Amino acid sequence: MILEDIADNLRQYVNLSKEELRVFFDLVTVKRFKKNEILVHKGQENSPFIFIRKGCLMTFFTDEKEFKHVIQFGLDKWWTGDLNSFMNGEPSIYTIKAMADTEVLILEKKSFEQLCQDHHAFERYFRVLFQNSLVSHQKRIIRNISFSAEEKYLTFAKNHPKLELLIPQKYIASYLGITPEFLSMLRRKLAKRK
């Protein structure tokens, strides 16, 4: 079965034949998760690569003091996962949690390797995907080291307006590297300016 909304998304990056799409959909597993369910646990080995068909996922790192550091949010038509665990088979250092009812496609490493080896269009697809991801992460690092808290928040709100309705403030604050209290103060300050 080919899910056309996902096929259209995949084709944004590369031309894929019906046969290549059929192989892709044969290799992935569709799963549904309720809000607050965990998809990947910290310490899990061989964690999968995850395509979000619909919903919202949060990837976070829990430190030794049990503080959650949000690494990323993923929305409809995004890929996510612990790439080190996925690529190298190491235990995941992240937890991935559903922030809303979510439907995903799970791609295991063995299937990923088979897909890329047998269908070079997918090798190109994932190369483009990983390139874009690296660029995005580099931009986030620059924002984190050079933007003020206000600039980081405004950029986040502009780039992800839907997330503010889905995500509790404490997780947005963690993602931005500020406290929830400071984020509340910042939002009040910005509301007064309008």
C-alpha positions as CSV (number, residue, x, y, z in Angstrom):
1,M,0.0,0.0,0.0
2,I,1.4,3.4,-1.0
3,L,0.4,6.3,1.2
4,E,0.1,9.2,-1.3
5,D,0.7,12.0,1.1
6,I,4.0,10.5,2.2
7,A,4.9,9.6,-1.4
8,D,4.4,13.2,-2.4
9,N,6.6,14.3,0.5
10,L,9.4,11.9,-0.6
11,R,9.2,13.1,-4.2
12,Q,10.0,16.6,-3.1
13,Y,13.6,15.6,-3.0
14,V,14.0,12.9,-5.6
15,N,12.1,11.2,-8.4
16,L,10.8,7.9,-7.2
17,S,9.1,5.2,-9.3
18,K,6.0,3.3,-8.2
19,E,8.2,0.3,-7.6
20,E,10.7,2.2,-5.4
21,L,7.8,3.6,-3.4
22,R,6.3,0.1,-3.0
23,V,9.6,-1.2,-1.7
24,F,9.8,1.8,0.8
25,F,6.3,1.1,2.1
26,D,7.0,-2.6,2.4
27,L,10.0,-1.8,4.5
28,V,8.4,0.6,7.0
29,T,6.0,-0.1,9.8
30,V,3.1,2.3,10.5
31,K,2.5,2.8,14.2
32,R,0.3,5.1,16.2
33,F,1.1,6.6,19.6
34,K,-1.1,8.4,22.1
35,K,-0.1,11.7,23.6
36,N,2.7,11.3,26.2
37,E,3.7,7.8,24.9
38,I,7.4,7.1,24.6
39,L,8.6,5.9,21.2
40,V,12.3,5.7,22.0
41,H,13.7,5.2,25.5
42,K,17.1,6.5,26.7
43,G,19.4,3.5,26.6
44,Q,17.5,1.7,23.8
45,E,19.8,0.1,21.3
46,N,19.3,0.3,17.6
47,S,16.7,2.9,17.8
48,P,14.8,3.4,14.5
49,F,14.5,6.4,12.1
50,I,11.1,7.8,12.4
51,F,8.9,9.6,9.8
52,I,6.1,11.6,11.4
53,R,3.0,11.2,9.2
54,K,0.9,13.4,11.5
55,G,1.3,14.6,15.1
56,C,4.2,16.0,17.1
57,L,7.3,14.4,18.7
58,M,9.8,15.8,21.2
59,T,13.4,14.5,21.4
60,F,15.1,15.3,24.7
61,F,18.2,14.4,26.7
62,T,17.9,13.8,30.4
63,D,20.9,14.8,32.5
64,E,22.2,13.3,35.7
65,K,20.0,15.7,37.7
66,E,17.0,14.4,35.8
67,F,16.6,17.7,33.9
68,K,15.1,17.4,30.4
69,H,17.0,19.3,27.7
70,V,14.8,19.5,24.6
71,I,16.8,18.9,21.4
72,Q,14.1,19.1,18.9
73,F,10.4,19.0,18.1
74,G,9.2,17.1,15.0
75,L,5.9,17.8,13.2
76,D,4.0,16.4,10.2
77,K,6.2,15.1,7.4
78,W,9.5,15.3,9.4
79,W,12.1,12.6,10.1
80,T,13.5,12.3,13.6
81,G,15.5,9.9,15.7
82,D,18.8,9.4,17.5
83,L,21.1,9.1,14.4
84,N,24.1,7.9,16.4
85,S,22.0,5.0,17.8
86,F,20.4,4.4,14.4
87,M,23.6,4.4,12.4
88,N,26.0,2.8,14.8
89,G,23.8,0.6,16.9
90,E,24.7,2.4,20.1
91,P,22.3,2.9,23.0
92,S,20.2,6.0,22.5
93,I,21.1,9.0,24.6
94,Y,17.7,10.5,23.9
95,T,14.1,9.9,24.7
96,I,11.4,10.6,22.0
97,K,7.9,11.3,23.3
98,A,4.6,11.9,21.5
99,M,3.4,15.4,22.4
100,A,0.0,14.7,20.6
101,D,-1.6,11.7,19.2
102,T,0.9,10.8,16.5
103,E,1.1,8.4,13.5
104,V,4.6,7.5,12.3
105,L,6.5,5.3,9.9
106,I,9.3,3.3,11.6
107,L,12.4,2.5,9.5
108,E,14.8,0.1,11.0
109,K,18.5,0.2,10.2
110,K,18.6,-3.1,8.2
111,S,15.7,-1.9,6.0
112,F,17.4,1.5,5.6
113,E,20.6,-0.1,4.4
114,Q,18.7,-2.4,2.0
115,L,16.7,0.6,0.6
116,C,19.8,2.7,0.0
117,Q,21.8,-0.2,-1.5
118,D,19.1,-1.5,-3.8
119,H,17.5,1.9,-4.8
120,H,20.0,4.7,-5.3
121,A,17.3,7.3,-5.4
122,F,16.8,6.7,-1.7
123,E,20.5,7.0,-1.0
124,R,20.3,10.5,-2.6
125,Y,17.0,11.2,-0.8
126,F,18.6,10.5,2.6
127,R,21.8,12.4,1.7
128,V,19.7,15.5,0.9
129,L,17.7,15.0,4.1
130,F,20.9,14.7,6.2
131,Q,22.5,17.7,4.5
132,N,19.4,19.8,5.3
133,S,19.4,18.6,8.8
134,L,23.0,19.5,9.4
135,V,22.4,23.0,8.0
136,S,19.4,23.4,10.2
137,H,21.4,22.3,13.3
138,Q,24.3,24.6,12.5
139,K,21.8,27.5,12.2
140,R,20.4,26.6,15.6
141,I,23.9,26.5,17.2
142,I,24.5,30.0,15.8
143,R,21.2,31.2,17.3
144,N,22.0,29.6,20.6
145,I,25.4,31.3,20.9
146,S,24.7,34.6,19.4
147,F,21.0,35.5,19.7
148,S,19.4,37.1,22.8
149,A,16.6,35.1,24.5
150,E,14.0,37.4,22.9
151,E,15.5,36.8,19.4
152,K,15.6,33.1,20.0
153,Y,11.9,33.1,21.1
154,L,10.8,35.3,18.2
155,T,12.6,33.1,15.7
156,F,11.0,30.0,17.2
157,A,7.5,31.5,17.2
158,K,7.9,32.6,13.6
159,N,9.3,29.2,12.4
160,H,7.0,27.0,14.4
161,P,3.7,28.9,15.2
162,K,1.8,25.6,15.6
163,L,4.1,24.4,18.3
164,E,3.1,27.0,20.8
165,L,-0.4,25.6,20.8
166,L,0.8,22.0,21.3
167,I,3.8,22.2,23.6
168,P,3.9,23.1,27.3
169,Q,5.9,26.2,28.0
170,K,8.5,24.4,30.1
171,Y,9.6,22.4,27.0
172,I,9.7,25.4,24.7
173,A,11.8,27.2,27.4
174,S,14.2,24.1,27.5
175,Y,14.5,24.1,23.8
176,L,15.4,27.8,23.9
177,G,17.8,27.4,26.8
178,I,15.9,29.6,29.2
179,T,13.8,29.1,32.2
180,P,10.0,28.8,32.0
181,E,9.7,31.8,34.3
182,F,11.8,33.9,32.0
183,L,9.8,32.8,29.0
184,S,6.6,33.9,30.7
185,M,8.1,37.3,31.5
186,L,9.3,37.6,27.9
187,R,5.9,36.7,26.5
188,R,4.2,39.3,28.7
189,K,6.8,41.9,27.6
190,L,6.2,41.2,23.9
191,A,2.4,41.2,24.4
192,K,2.6,44.7,25.9
193,R,4.4,45.9,22.8
194,K,1.6,44.9,20.5
